[in-house]
Amino acid sequence: NKEAKLYGAELAVQHFFGETGFGVQANYTIVRGDIGFDNTGNPNVSQFALTGLSDTANLVLLYENYGWTARFALNWRDEFLNRANYKGSNNPAYIEDYYQLDANASYAVNDNLTVFVEGINITGENSREHGRTANQLWYLEDLGARYQLGARYTF
């Protein structure tokens, strides 16, 4: 039976600049645990470690006025332990820190019809997973940028 302690804190702010329609949102989340993976430990011995713990931050610039809505969001997640026993080898698998920039804009043509454009991961960031060191690359996923153009109609 294993035990672990987890603690954290989050700071978040949101502000709109008067009647301009412009605004900003920001947050930072800190997460800590008392059990991590010992990369210098014996690879023949299984380790107990908390997975998925990482700091995150988001910065969002907003505009909402005259039927227009626009949003630019920068999201970041720090490196984290994804698995403590990769493929039964007693080796860790870490997901490397990751940034993503998203943007979207929409216009309400009337009470029922809205047209929009959206870009997700517009800088084309990749997801990387590695072992005990960054040179021990387990996995690389080319996430690519994704774009949408469309309309929503409400009855």
N, C-alpha and C positions, 0 to 999 in steps of 0.2 A: 504494500500500500504506500503510495507516494503522496506527498503534500507539496503544494506550492502556493505562494502568495502573489497576488496581482494587484497593482495599484496604478493610478493615473490621474490626469487632470486635463481639462479642456478649457481653452480661452477662445471666446467667439465675440466678434463685434459686427454690427451692421449699421450703416449710416446712409441716409439719403440726403442729398444736398438741396434742401429747400424744395421749391416747385420746379426745379430744372429737369427732374426725371432721372438724373444720374445718381447712382449709388454704389456702394462698395460693401462687400461681405468678406470677412476673413476669419479663419479659425486655425488653431493649432492644438493637436491632441498628443499628449505624452502618455505612453504606456510602458510600464516596467514590470518585471517579474523577478523573483529571487532565484529562479533556476533557468540557466541557459545551457547551451551545448558547449562542452569543453573541446575545442578543436585540437588541442594538444594531447587529448586523452587517448587511451589504447583503443585502436579500431576493432579489436577483438572483443570488446566489452560494450554491451548495450547501455545507452544513457537515457535517463529521463530528463526531458526538457520541455518547456512551454513553447508551443509553436504559434505563429501568427502575430506575435507581438511586435509592433513598430509604431513609430511616431508618424503622424500624418499632418498635412497642412493644405489649406485651400485658400485661394484668393480669387474673388469674383468681382468683376466690374459689370454694372447693370445700367440699363436705360429703359425706362417705361414711361411713355408719354405719347399723346396724340395717336393712339392705336398701334404704336410701334413698341416692340419689346426686343431688347438685344442683351446678350450675355456673353462675356468672355470669362472662362474659368481656367485657372492653372491649379492642377492637383498634384500633390507629391505624397509618396509613401516611402518611408525609409526601408532599408534592407530588413528582412525578417526570416526567421527559421521556418521553413515550410514543412520539413520532415526531419525526424531525428534518426531514422533508420532507412535510408534510401536503398531500395531494392534488396532489403535484407542484409545489407553490408555494414551496418552500424555506422554508416557515414551520414553526415548531415546534408540537407539540401536547402540552400538559402535562395530566396528571391531577392535580386538586387534592387536597390532603390530605383524609383520610377517616377518620372514626370509625365504629365499629360496635359495638353492644351486643347480645350474644346471651345466652340463658338456656335451661337445660334442667334437667329433674328426672325421675327415674325411681324406680320402686319394684319390687323383686324380690318378686313375690307368692310364688313358690316357686323351686325350682332350674331350672324350665323357662320360667316365664312372667314377663315384665317389662312393666309399663305405663309409658308416658312421655308427657311434654309438652315441646315445644320451641318457642322463639321465636328467630327469626333476624332481625337488624337491627331489633330491637323499637322503636327510636326513629325508624325510617323514613328513615334518611340517604340522600341522593342522591349520584350520581357525576357530577362535572362535568369537562369537558375544555375547555381554553382555549388560545389562541394566545400571542403575545408578551406580552400583558397579560391580567389576569383579566377585563377588560372585553370581550375578544375571545372570546366564548363560542362554541365549536365544537359542543358536545354536552352535553346534560343528560339523564341517565337517572334516572327515578324508580324506585328499587329497591324501595321499599315494605317493609313488615314481612311476614314469612312465619311461619306457625304450623303446628305439627303435633301431633296427638294420636294415639297408637297403642299397639300392643302387639307384643311380640316373643315368639315361642315357639320354644324350642330342643328338637329331638327327640333 
